[in-house]
Every structure is written in structure tokens, then in C-alpha cells.
Amino acid sequence: MEEIKQKLQEEKKQILMELQTQRAFNQDDSRKDVGDEVDSSVNEQARELSLLMRDRNRERLEAIEEAIQRMQTGDYGFCEECGDPIPKRRLIAMPLARMCVNCQQDQERANTALSATSSTMYLNSLPPEN
């Protein structure tokens, strides 16, 4: 588990550095004079992409911190659904895994079925085409 914890701590450092770089970029970018509409559009797209990356990094950072916390409490490495141990090979490959492969697949199947049902219900609610 120490190997996995080290990997998580290294990734945490990397994400914190990326967040700091993104923050500096956003602050610097907000001071630029806006040129024509094309420049403005490109700047807006870059800002939106930066915000999406920031949000993704924050979510990943939160998941890393939760995994490290679970390591400290002894809950890390056990499936949150069935309680069985998650194989070490899976944890090395996916240190943020919270479920064993079987439970993860069951959840993905359920989500797919729910999505398909929602899509069908939506399509059935549309008025018929003439």
C-alpha cells in the first residue's frame, strides 16, 4: 500500500502545481485587452477550457485526498458495495478505485440501462412527425 500512497501523493503534488499554473494563467489572461470579436471568442474558449480543466483537477484532487484518508482509517482497498477486498493489481492500476471489478461493472450496466430508459421515455414524449 505504501507504493500506492506514494503514487497518490506524487499525483496530488502535480495537480496542485497545475492548479497554481492555471490560476496564474487566468489572472494574467483577465488583464489582457480584448481585440476583435474573433480574439474575444478565442479568449473565451481558452478560459472555458481552463475552467473545465481546473474543475476536473479539483475533483481528482478531492478523490486523491479521500483515498489517502481511507488509507489512514484502514478502509482503503475494500469495495464500497460488497465489502470484499479490491485486488492489489487493480489498485496499482487504478489507485482511486472504490469498487471491485464486478460491482463496478454492475453499476455501469445499471447506469447504461437507466440512460437508455430515460432516452426512450424522452423520445416517446415527443409529438409524432407528420
N, C-alpha and C positions, 0 to 999 in steps of 0.2 A: 504493500500500500504506500510505502514511502516514495517509491518511484512515481506513482500516480500523483501523489500530493505535490511532489516537486514539479511535475509536468503542469499541474494546475496553477501553481504559484508562478511559474515562468509565463504561462499564458496570461495570468492576471496582470503581471508587470507590463507585458506587451500591450494589452488592451488599455491600461492606464496611460501609457505613453501615446497610444493612438488617440485617445480621448483628449489628451493635452494638446496634441498637434491639431486636432480638429477644432478645438476651442480657439486656438491661436489663429487658425485659418479663418474661422467665422468672424472673429473680431477684426482681423485685417481686412477681410472681404467687405465688411459692412461700412468701412471708411472710404471705399473706392467711389469715385464719381461714376455715375451711370451714363453711358454713352447713348447710342441709338437704341431702338426697340429690340434689335437682334442681340446687342450686347446685354441688354437688360434681361432678355429671355434666357440667354445662356447663363448669366449670373444666377438667375432664379433657379434654373435646373441644377446648377452646381450646388447651390445652397440646399435644395431639397434632397439631393443625393447625400450631401454631408450630414443632414439631419437624420436621414434613414440609417446611414452607417453608424451614427452616434447612438441611435436608439438600439440598433442591433448589438453594438458593443456593450451598451449598458445592460441589456438583457443577458448577454453572455457572461458579463462580469458578475451579475447577480446570481446566475446559475453556478458559477465557479465558487463564489463565496458560500452558497448553500451547500455545495458538495464538500468543501473544506470543513464547514460546520458539522455536517453529518459524520465526517471522519473523526472529528473530535468527540462526538457523542456516541460513536460506535454504530451508528445507523447506516453508514455508507456501505455500499456493496450488497444491499438487500433490496429485493424487488418491492416497490411500494404497493403493488397489487396483491401478490400471493405470499410475500414474505420470504420466498426462497432466496438463497444466495445467488448473486449475479456472477457468472464465471469471470475469473480474473482476465482472461483473454478479451472479453467484451469490454471490461472496464479500462483495460490498457488502450484498446482501440477507440473507445467512446467513454472517456472519464466522467462525462456528465450523465451517463445512462442512469435512469431511475427505475427502470423495469427490466426484467429478464426478456429474452427474445420472444418467448411465447406470449407473454402478457402484452408486449409492445405490438406484436402482430395482431392480437385480438383487438387492441384499442384502434389500430389503424383500420382494420376491417370494419369496426363499428362506425368510425368516423366516415369512411367511404360510403357505407350504407346510409348513414344519416344524410350525407351530402346528396346522394342520389335521390333519396326520398324527398328532400327539400326541393331539388331541381324539378322533379316530377310534379310535385304539388304546385310549384310556381307555373310550370308550363300548362298544367290543367286549369289554372285560374285565368289564363289569358283568353280573350274572346276569340272565337273561331275566325279564320281568314276567309274572305269571300272569294 
